[in-house]
Amino acid sequence: MRGLRGRDYISVVDFSPDELWRVLELAKELKLRAYGGERLIQLLHGKTLMLIFQKPSTRTRVSFEVAMKQLGGFTVTANWTELQLGRGETIADTARTLSRYVDGIAARVFSHKDLLDLAEYASVPVINALSDTEHPVQALADFFTVWEKKGRVSGVKVAFLGDGTDNVAHSLILMAASLGASIRIATPKGYDPSPRILSLAEERARSTGAVVEVVRGVEEAVRGADVVYTDVWVSMGQEAEAERRIKDLSPYRVTKEVMAMAKPDAIFMHCLPAKRGYEVTDEVIDGPQSVVWDQAENRLHTQKALLALIL
């Protein structure tokens, strides 16, 4: 297995299946140690992570900042417009400069290309903290949660309902394919996942036994599922399309009737924030099958593991 130190994590497929498992296994160890009272572990003593945000954030910002502090490191956090990027400095020049100050960079951006440019010119590891194409740190927490709740990942059946072009859906597809899970994306025509993402997933699935499918019907996706997952229908930057998206995606709302189609012990997942009453009803997200708060907490543990391994 190649070492992870110094590596970028822009896409799920930047790490091999074995390397992804290495992150999840360390996350499990760190979470157990934290619950045992060992919250401060000096694995990254004196290290500094730069956090750059083009989009607002709750879970990503707080989990990364707390993760670094609990590992003995520091964070510097800035909005894109607070940096000279907001006045026209190139990403290349910014990446070269920041690499002289910090040990790693995590960026939450609109355009995936900005992350690729940042990684190309930075001499320190770059982490995708969300882009319009993928949300790979979310997928780590999601499948860690599945592992916790189901005791396994291989063979677990995941149903994702809603927008198949969604960045979270893309990363879930790639993570499922990497770890041997089955995933069905139920989405209307015009909202299919990126062909490039599906091609990458199919390549991974050939060696892991995963199954990746895109279907139109809710029941077809959810019947027999161990996990029912959804995300917001209108992401940041898509506000102008809100009316059309809500109309197109409303048949994919997760209700108690939809959850009843899944296995009796199925869990409900959502990366948050949720638009309650749209993609999911209150009785589901607040109900006994929901694990969304454990899922949100696990962002901290999986990102601690990720940071420890690459920094």
C-alpha positions, 0 to 999 in steps of 0.5 A: 500500500502506498503511504498517504503522507503528502497526498491530495484528496480531491476525489474519492478515487485518489485513494485506493480501496485499501487506503480508504479503509485505512482512513476508516479504521483509524477514524474508528480508533480515534473515535474510541479513544475520544469517547474514552476521554483521550480527545487531545492526541498530539499526532499533528503537533505544530502543524497548520491547516489552511481552510478556504471557503467560497461557500458558507459552512457549518459542519465542514468548517467546525469539524475541520477546525476542531479536528486540527485542534484535537490533533495538536495543530492549528487552522487559519480560516478565510473566505475566498474574498478575504484573500487576494484571490478576491482581488484577482490574484491567480490560484497558482500564485496563491497556492505557491504562497500558502505552501510556504506558510502551512502544511495543508490546504482544505478548500470549499469551492464552487468550481472543481477546476479551482481545486484541481488548479490549487492542487497542481500548484501547491506543494502541500496536500490539498483536500476537497472540502466540497466542490460542484463535482464531489464531496469526498470528505462527506462520503468518508463520514457516510460510509464510516456511519454505515459501517458503524450501524450495519457492521459491514460495508460490502454488500450493503444496499444504498438507495439515493433519492433525488438529484443524481448530479449532486456532488454528494451523490457522486462521491457516494457512488465512488465510495460504494464502488470502492468499498463493495457496496451496492448503490441505486440512484433514483432520479428523473431524466435530466438528472443522471450522474456524470458519465465520468463518475459512473465510468470511474465507479464501474472501473472500481466495481470490477474489482470490489463486486459493487453494483451501481445502478441509475433508476427512475422509480423510487420503489425500485431503488428503495425496495430491500435497501439497508440505507436510504439517503437524500440531499437538498434539491437546490444547492448553493448557486442553483437558486435560479433553478429552484422552481424547476428543480422542486417540481422535477424532484418532488416525487423523490421526497423521503417520507415514512411511506418510502422508508416502509419500502426499505428493510425494517432496520433500514437507516435514513441518512442526509448530509445536512443541511436539510430543507425539511418538508422538501426532500425529507419530512420531519417524521423521517429525519427526526424519526427512529431510523434517522442517523443524521446526527451520528453521521454529522458527528462522524465528519469530525472523526473521519477528518481527524483520521484523514488529516493525521494520515496525509499531514 
